[in-house]
Amino acid sequence: MTRIVAVADTHLFTDRIEVPDGDVFVHAGDMCRRGDLDELGEAADWIASLPHRHKVIVAGNHDWSFVHEPAGARTLLAGCTYLQDTEATIEGLRFYGSPWQPEFHDWAFNLPRGAPIARVWAGIPRGIDVLITHGPPAGIGDRFAYSSARSGCEDLMTRIAEVAPRLHLFGHIHQDGGAWQHGPTLHANVTTWECARAPTVIDIDASSITLVSVPPHGRRDEDFQTW
């Protein structure tokens, strides 16, 4: 059994959060606020201090250094497995990660809905155990607290239905953390919303997935903002 400890949207508020031990630490994006290398270096130092044997990272819309200075960004995370439309096998499990989301203000890793983003999702292979994206699929963990709007990606949901990863971890929408079973895939929005919400802990092996800890939102609706 492999224990995954997953977070997203920490935005450098890491002094507020306690991260339990496990086998694989996953960060599903938005380590930073502005996203320059100095900020990423601070986030990387925090990640390096964690005890997990494996650390898997996907960038988010605030993590600009992976766009503007990708070599420097990857160097800072040299002790981690950084996934950008790539996969890695860890503890016998196939992980695949991608940072893209449908256009969201003027942030990093934006793509138009429809064909442009569908081409990216077409790269998600079959047989993946753990899919990590920064943004949510349509209709799952994508609800804004301040309105009925949903921001998830229809094309991502379509591809997930086609390739059926066993577990899908994401963040980006701070207001809708939680876990949902949809067909063969367990989806979890692992946002910490500036580290006010605890990490999500999941045990997984070749035949089973167990939700160990899925924390509540941790904030009132009126406290929510959009990044």
PLY file of the C-alpha trace (Angstrom):
ply
format ascii 1.0
element vertex 227
property float x
property float y
property float z
element edge 226
property int vertex1
property int vertex2
end_header
0.00 0.00 0.00
1.32 3.45 -0.97
0.25 6.51 1.01
-0.20 9.70 -1.01
-0.29 13.05 0.80
-1.62 15.70 -1.57
-1.94 19.49 -1.53
-2.51 22.36 -3.94
-2.77 26.15 -3.75
-0.37 26.60 -0.84
0.72 30.03 -2.17
3.71 30.14 0.24
1.55 30.08 3.39
3.25 26.85 4.41
3.95 27.89 8.00
0.21 27.39 8.57
0.00 23.75 7.57
1.05 20.42 9.06
1.86 17.79 6.46
1.58 14.18 7.61
4.20 11.66 6.56
3.57 9.26 3.72
5.26 7.61 0.77
4.49 10.15 -1.97
3.93 13.89 -1.53
1.96 15.45 -4.38
1.65 19.18 -5.05
-1.00 19.86 -7.69
0.11 23.40 -8.44
0.13 26.99 -7.20
3.13 26.77 -4.96
3.68 30.50 -5.51
1.86 33.84 -5.59
3.68 35.92 -8.23
5.55 32.88 -9.46
9.13 34.13 -9.86
12.20 32.02 -9.09
12.68 33.57 -5.65
9.20 32.47 -4.64
9.65 29.05 -6.19
12.92 28.69 -4.30
11.08 29.33 -1.03
8.47 26.73 -1.96
11.16 24.27 -3.02
12.95 24.64 0.33
9.71 23.82 2.13
9.07 20.79 -0.07
12.65 19.60 0.46
12.10 19.73 4.23
9.24 17.23 4.04
10.05 13.60 4.94
8.33 11.80 2.04
10.49 9.47 -0.06
8.97 10.74 -3.30
7.71 14.20 -4.23
5.65 14.76 -7.37
5.01 18.29 -8.59
2.70 19.83 -11.19
2.76 23.58 -11.82
-0.27 25.83 -11.48
-1.43 29.12 -12.92
0.60 31.13 -10.36
3.83 29.22 -11.03
5.08 31.48 -13.83
8.73 30.49 -13.57
7.93 27.19 -15.30
6.85 29.29 -18.30
9.45 32.07 -18.27
12.48 30.26 -16.80
11.74 26.54 -17.06
15.34 25.37 -16.70
15.84 27.37 -13.52
12.51 26.23 -12.14
13.30 22.57 -12.72
16.74 23.01 -11.14
15.15 24.33 -7.95
12.99 21.21 -7.81
15.81 18.83 -8.75
14.97 16.50 -5.89
11.37 16.13 -7.05
9.59 14.52 -9.98
8.18 17.41 -12.02
5.47 16.39 -14.47
4.45 18.57 -17.40
2.52 16.44 -19.87
4.75 13.56 -18.82
4.52 10.43 -16.68
6.63 8.63 -14.11
6.38 5.28 -12.35
6.73 5.58 -8.57
6.20 2.76 -6.06
4.90 0.68 -8.96
2.20 3.25 -9.78
1.96 5.24 -13.02
1.63 8.99 -12.42
0.83 11.51 -15.17
0.76 15.27 -14.64
-0.28 18.35 -16.60
-0.54 22.03 -15.54
-3.03 23.37 -18.10
-6.48 24.82 -17.50
-9.10 26.60 -19.63
-8.37 30.32 -19.95
-8.51 31.84 -16.47
-7.82 35.57 -16.27
-4.26 36.30 -17.46
-2.42 33.51 -15.70
0.09 30.85 -16.67
-0.78 27.62 -18.49
-3.99 28.98 -20.02
-5.45 27.43 -23.16
-8.72 28.17 -24.95
-11.54 25.71 -24.41
-12.24 23.33 -27.26
-9.62 22.01 -29.68
-6.51 23.73 -28.18
-6.91 22.26 -24.71
-8.38 18.98 -26.01
-5.11 18.40 -27.88
-3.21 18.60 -24.59
-5.57 16.21 -22.82
-5.28 13.76 -25.71
-1.77 13.08 -24.41
-3.08 11.51 -21.21
-2.43 7.80 -21.74
-4.51 4.83 -20.75
-3.49 2.75 -17.75
-2.61 5.67 -15.48
-3.03 5.07 -11.76
-2.73 8.70 -10.61
-3.57 11.65 -12.86
-2.56 15.07 -11.53
-3.81 18.29 -13.11
-3.93 21.76 -11.65
-7.51 22.44 -12.69
-10.68 20.40 -12.27
-12.79 18.56 -14.80
-16.24 19.90 -15.57
-18.75 19.36 -12.79
-16.40 17.92 -10.16
-14.71 20.07 -7.51
-15.10 23.14 -9.73
-17.75 25.20 -7.91
-17.12 28.79 -6.86
-18.55 29.60 -3.44
-19.68 33.11 -4.36
-21.85 32.09 -7.32
-23.27 29.06 -9.10
-20.48 29.27 -11.69
-18.38 26.22 -12.44
-14.97 26.48 -14.05
-14.04 22.87 -14.83
-12.89 21.66 -18.22
-15.34 19.66 -20.32
-12.57 18.30 -22.54
-10.63 17.05 -19.52
-13.75 15.27 -18.29
-14.19 13.69 -21.72
-10.61 12.41 -21.78
-10.86 11.05 -18.25
-13.96 9.12 -19.27
-12.00 7.66 -22.19
-8.82 6.61 -20.36
-10.22 5.98 -16.84
-7.36 6.85 -14.47
-7.95 5.30 -11.07
-7.28 8.50 -9.11
-7.39 12.14 -10.23
-5.84 14.82 -8.01
-6.25 18.54 -8.72
-6.72 21.96 -7.07
-7.14 25.50 -8.45
-10.69 26.05 -7.20
-10.17 26.89 -3.55
-13.84 26.75 -2.62
-14.68 23.17 -3.58
-12.24 20.83 -1.89
-13.36 17.26 -1.39
-13.50 13.83 -3.02
-16.00 12.26 -5.41
-16.25 8.88 -7.12
-17.30 9.27 -10.75
-17.38 6.01 -12.66
-14.07 4.18 -12.27
-12.19 7.34 -11.22
-11.90 8.79 -7.72
-11.49 12.57 -8.06
-10.08 14.74 -5.25
-9.76 18.52 -5.16
-6.77 18.72 -2.81
-6.69 22.50 -2.47
-5.42 23.81 0.85
-6.62 27.36 0.13
-3.56 29.16 1.45
-2.95 26.29 3.85
-6.18 26.83 5.81
-7.32 23.37 4.68
-5.29 20.30 5.63
-3.68 17.91 3.13
-5.69 15.08 1.60
-4.37 11.59 2.42
-5.09 8.58 0.21
-3.83 4.99 0.31
-3.53 3.20 -3.02
-2.22 -0.15 -4.23
-2.72 -2.25 -7.34
-6.30 -3.16 -6.47
-7.74 -0.61 -4.04
-7.94 3.07 -3.09
-8.80 4.24 0.43
-9.59 7.80 1.48
-7.71 8.22 4.75
-8.33 11.93 5.33
-10.45 14.38 3.32
-10.60 17.65 5.27
-13.53 20.08 5.29
-13.30 23.35 3.38
-11.82 25.22 6.34
-13.25 28.64 5.42
-16.62 30.34 5.31
-18.03 31.19 1.88
-17.62 34.92 2.54
-13.90 34.39 3.09
-13.27 32.90 -0.35
-11.41 34.69 -3.08
-10.34 33.68 -6.56
-6.69 33.46 -7.60
0 1
1 2
2 3
3 4
4 5
5 6
6 7
7 8
8 9
9 10
10 11
11 12
12 13
13 14
14 15
15 16
16 17
17 18
18 19
19 20
20 21
21 22
22 23
23 24
24 25
25 26
26 27
27 28
28 29
29 30
30 31
31 32
32 33
33 34
34 35
35 36
36 37
37 38
38 39
39 40
40 41
41 42
42 43
43 44
44 45
45 46
46 47
47 48
48 49
49 50
50 51
51 52
52 53
53 54
54 55
55 56
56 57
57 58
58 59
59 60
60 61
61 62
62 63
63 64
64 65
65 66
66 67
67 68
68 69
69 70
70 71
71 72
72 73
73 74
74 75
75 76
76 77
77 78
78 79
79 80
80 81
81 82
82 83
83 84
84 85
85 86
86 87
87 88
88 89
89 90
90 91
91 92
92 93
93 94
94 95
95 96
96 97
97 98
98 99
99 100
100 101
101 102
102 103
103 104
104 105
105 106
106 107
107 108
108 109
109 110
110 111
111 112
112 113
113 114
114 115
115 116
116 117
117 118
118 119
119 120
120 121
121 122
122 123
123 124
124 125
125 126
126 127
127 128
128 129
129 130
130 131
131 132
132 133
133 134
134 135
135 136
136 137
137 138
138 139
139 140
140 141
141 142
142 143
143 144
144 145
145 146
146 147
147 148
148 149
149 150
150 151
151 152
152 153
153 154
154 155
155 156
156 157
157 158
158 159
159 160
160 161
161 162
162 163
163 164
164 165
165 166
166 167
167 168
168 169
169 170
170 171
171 172
172 173
173 174
174 175
175 176
176 177
177 178
178 179
179 180
180 181
181 182
182 183
183 184
184 185
185 186
186 187
187 188
188 189
189 190
190 191
191 192
192 193
193 194
194 195
195 196
196 197
197 198
198 199
199 200
200 201
201 202
202 203
203 204
204 205
205 206
206 207
207 208
208 209
209 210
210 211
211 212
212 213
213 214
214 215
215 216
216 217
217 218
218 219
219 220
220 221
221 222
222 223
223 224
224 225
225 226
